[in-house]
Amino acid sequence: MAEQNTQESVKQLTDKELEAILRKSNEKADFPEVKFDEFEKPTYEEWVEACNALLKGKPFDKIMFTKTYEGITFDPIYTWRTGPSATDKILPTDDYPGMGDFLRGATVNGYKCAPWGIAQACDETLPKENNELLKHEIDRGSTVYNVRIDTATADGIDVMDAEKPGDIGVSITALEDMHTLLDGLDMEKIPFMMYAGTSSLRMLALVAATLKAKGKDVSKVKGVIGANPIAQLIKRGKLNQPLEELYDEMAESIRWTRKNAPQLRTIFVRSDIFSNGGANAVQEVAYTFAIAVEYIREMQKRGIDIHDIAQSLQFAFNTGATFYIEIAKLRAARQVWSNIMKAFGAEEKDRSCKIHARPAMFTKTIFDIGVNMLRETTQIFSAVVGGVDSYENDPYDATVRKGDEFSRRIARNVHIMLQEE
C-alpha cells in the first residue's frame, strides 16, 4: 500500500518539480576538508613502545612476529623502513606475462581475454544424477565439466568388488555408465576434467567410444582425463597393477591423444595428498614436481618426445590459508617448472605449466562450517592472483556432507563475484 501511494505521488508531480528534486539530490554538500595535521606522525620506535605498554611485559619479538611453516617470518607491520628501497630489484624487468620463466603468468593476456575456468566438481554417486548435476552447474555459471569419480573407479576396481562404491563420486564401470554420464553434454565446446586415478587409459577408452557412438568429434574435446599413479600409491599404500604396467598405459594414453585428441591431457599431477597431509608450500611444490619428473623420465624410456609429454601434463595445487604465501607458491611453481623443462631440453612454448587449484581441506572446520565460506574466499582470491588456469571451490559444508543446492551455489558464486569485480 505504501509503495502504491508513493508511485501515485510521483505521478502527480510536474516535470519541473521532478527536475528540481533530482538536481537537489545530485548537489554535493560542502563538507570541510579532513586534515590530520593535528596528529604527529609516530616513529616505528614509538609504535613499538606503545605495543610494549599494551603487551604488559610479554615479549614483543615472540608475540608480534609470525613465523610460517615455510620458515618465513612476517613482521607485525610493514612501512617504508621495512620495505625495499627504490633501487632494489624486486622482479626481473625483462620478464613479461607469458614469456621467460612464466613468473607473471602462463599467457600474455592473463584473464583479460578469458577468465579462469570455473570447474565445480560434480560428485553424485549415480551416472544419471551426476549428468544432471553437470548440466545444472553449467547452467548456473560453471565453465568446465568436472567429474569426480569414486575411489574404486580411480583404483581400477569393478564396482561389484568395491568396499564403498560411490564414496566420493560417481561409479563408472561399463560403457553404459559413460553413455549416461555424458548424455547431452556439449563436449566439443566446454572443457572436460576428470582425475582418473591410477590410469587414464580406461576412462579415455570409455569417453572415446561414447563420443563416437554419439557422432561427436573427439579431436575437438579439450581438458584433462589424467592419471597420477604415484599419488594413488602414496594415498592407498598399494596398487592393483604393477607400476610398470601403469606407466605403459600412461605412454599409450599419450600416444593415442596426441594423434586423436590433441587438446586432451592425460597426466594429472595433484598435490592434495601432500598438502592435506601437512606439507608446507615449499614441500608441496617440491614433492609434486618430483613425481612429475619421474613421469617424464618413464615416458622418455618408452620413446615419448618431451614436447608430447609437456602437452600431456597438468598440475593441481591446493590453496592454503596464508594469502601471500599461496600467491608466491603458484608464481614460483611456474618458474621452477620452466627451469625443470629447460633441463629436459624443452622449447619455450613447452615450459609453461597448466595449473588447476582447489582449497586445502586441512584449513576447513567441522564445528562452524559457515566460517569455511570466508576461508575459501581468500583461498580462491590468492589462487586467482597467482594465475591459475581453473579453480574448483568446495561447498562450505563439504567437511560434514555432500554439498546441497545452497552450498554449491555459494561456492560457485564466489568465482562469479570475483570475476565480475
Secondary structure, DSSP 8 states (H G I E B T S, - for coil): -HHHHHHHHHHHS-HHHHHHHHHHHHS---------TTS----HHHHHHHHHHHHTTS-HHHHS-EE-TTS-EE-S---TTTS--TT---S-TT--TTSTT-TT-SSSSTTSSS--EE--EE--SSHHHHHHHHHHHHHTT--SEEE-B-HHHHTT--GGG-SSTTSSSB---SHHHHHHHHTT--TTTS-EEEEEET-SHHHHHHHHHHHHHTT--GGG--EEEEE-HHHHHHHHS--SS-HHHHHHHHHHHHHHHHHH-TTEEEEEEE-HHHHTTT--HHHHHHHHHHHHHHHHHHHHHTT--HHHHHTTEEEEEEE-S-HHHHHHHHHHHHHHHHHHHHHTT--GGGS---EEEEE-GGG--SSSTTHHHHHHHHHHHHHHHHT-SEE----TTTTTS---HHHHHHHHHHHHHHHH-
